[in-house]
Amino acid sequence: MEKCTIYSHDLSYKQVIKILRTHLPSAEINEHEIKNGMLIMAKVKKGFFTRPNVLKIIFKKRRHRSDTLSKIECELTQKLAGIVERIETLPADNKNIKTQLINKVKSINIELPFQAEPLITAEFQEVLKELSQTGDALLYVHPNPTLKRSKVPYFADKDFNLILDEEGHSEVSKLEVKVDERYRPLEEVHYDKEQLLRKANSEDFMHLNNIIVYKHLPCMPKAEHMSIRSVTEIIQRAYCLLIVALYGEGENRQNIMRMIIELGVTGFTPQEMELLYKETLTRKERSDSAWRYEALNALLWALQKVEVLSFPSDICSVEGILGLMVHKSVDEFNSDCELRAKDQIVDYLDKIYRIHWTCVEERMHTQLDPHDVHPRIVFERYYALRWLMMYQNRDWDEIQDVM
């Protein structure tokens, strides 16, 4: 199976069907309504005794068309905001193309996951090409034999040229971003007093600490409408992050494997397992892994093992974290943990969400970080607490996706 995702500023469902019927005239094409979109399946039979080639496309669109992500009001805008956050953390040989890519993502209105079995045949590639060019699209590609501009996941333009991969490489120097002034402002969303007070308190904190406030950002859902993970699940995740961070810091692999057994750590994600099986890590892998101490610190705060989360300019105490965890197994640690009140967690999540957005916006427009705020500390806390509050019910690796 080969797959990628098409993101378009302006591509209609009728255009998608027309392109499929044009390029796959002999295909059996079926359409099914699914949650938040339409599933289109095209089967191309090559012979009586051979399995058909199958193309699956899911058509999803924003609740309201826009050129910005000024309001996070549907599943797709939530995802696009997550993509922007992910791009912001990527290295980039060309800083300008990274900025243009972020602006391009903000202008997206249509998402088309594109999945071919067993592979993207020549005729499927023609479908992909016309969809991309008709929709002035952005592609997110998992490397495969057909589309292989990079060895790691990457963004490509409508002509399949490499915009930016996860190692920071680019092949293009300019990316066109459409802006359409015809789109009307989104209708006002009404919030209750609890939500408005939480937002106001977060913004007051930011004003007091000279952090730029973006007033257009929406309120968090009410705490009573948000789900939260169990203490047991949070503790397992915390120990997984501990192991990953230790490996990133340089702990040898033999000691890491021994600690996993002795502490009773389970629940590593696929990406973490892949990392831990590597004999040596790249500089970026070491850095990203070591920063997980900050995500871990946020989870320990939620478990009331850390009393206060300091202002997000101060790196957490690694020595303090190790003292809390390395001499206790997961089961022993679990025996005296109690989750902090949900309202407190949502209050802090609201605050760190707004600070994170400021970090993203300011670095994109000025290439500078907000005064006295460390964007990576902010990012790790925000990542951990979104997972804790079951962001779109996603697993740990999927929080950043994107993707």
C-alpha positions, 0 to 999 in steps of 0.5 A: 500500500502506498499513500499520501495526503492532498491538501487543497485551497479550493477543490470541489467534490465534483471535480474529484469525481470528474478527474477519477472518471476521466483517468479511470474510465473502466474503473468501478467507482463507489461513493460512501458517506462517512463521518465528516466526509465522503469515501470514494473507492475506485477498483481497476481490474486487470484480469480475471485471475488478478486482484484489482488495483484499488484507490481510496480517497476521502474528501473532507472540508472545513466547516467554513472556508477561510484563508487563515486558522483564526478560529479552530472550529472543526476537525480539519482546522484542528488538524491544520493547526497541528500541522502548523505546530509540527512544521514550526518544530522542523529544521529548515535549510531555507527559512523562507520556504518554511514560512511560506509552507506554514502560510500555505497550510493556513489557507487549506480548505480541503483534505484528501487522504489518497491510498493506493493498493498495492501501489500507486500505478501509472494511472493512479499517479495521473489522478494524483497529478491532476488532483494536485494541479487542479487544486493547487495542492500541497502534498504530505508524503510518506516515502514510497517507491513511487513518490520518493523525494526524500527518505523521510516524510515530506511536504511536496508541491503540486508538481511533486517537488520537495518543499520541506522534509523532516530533516529540513531539506528543500528543493524549491525556493518559492511556494505560491499561497492563494488568498481569496478575499471573497470569504466572509468572516466566520460566524461568532461562536458563543461561550459561557462565563466559565470559558470566557473567564478562563480565556481572560485569566490566561490573557492577563497572565500573558500581558503581565509577562509581556507575551503577545496576546492573540485575541482571536483564539477560541476558548477551550471547551468546558472542563466537564465536556473534556475527557482525561486519561486514567492515572495508570495510563498517565504513569506508563506514559511518564515512564516511557518518556523517562526512558526515551529522555535518558536514551537521548541524553546518552545512557547506553542501550544496554542500561536502557533495556535493563531499566525497562525490565526492572521498572516494568515499563510498557506502552512504548509507541511505534516511533519510540520503539523504533528509536530505542532499537537504534544503536546510535541516534542522530543529533536531532534524535538525541535532542528531541528525545532529551526534550521529552523531560519537559513533557514528562515534567508536565505529566508529573505536575498533573499527577501532583508529583511536581507542585508548580510548573514554573514560567516556561523559560526555566528548564525542569529539574532533571535531577528531581525527576530522576529522584522521583522515578528511577528508584520506583517501579511503575507499580510502586509509583502508581500506589501513591499518585492522585490526579490533579483537579480537571479544572486546574489542568484545563486552566493551564492547558488554556494558558500554554495553548495561547503561549504556544500559538504566540511562539508559532506566530512570532517566529513565523513573522519575525523569526524571533521568540517571545520575550523570556519564553522558551518555545520548546518548553512550551511545545512539550508541555502543550503536547503532553497536556493535549495527550492527557486531555485526549486530544481528538482521542489520538495516541501519543505519536498521532498528536503531532500528525499529521499528520 
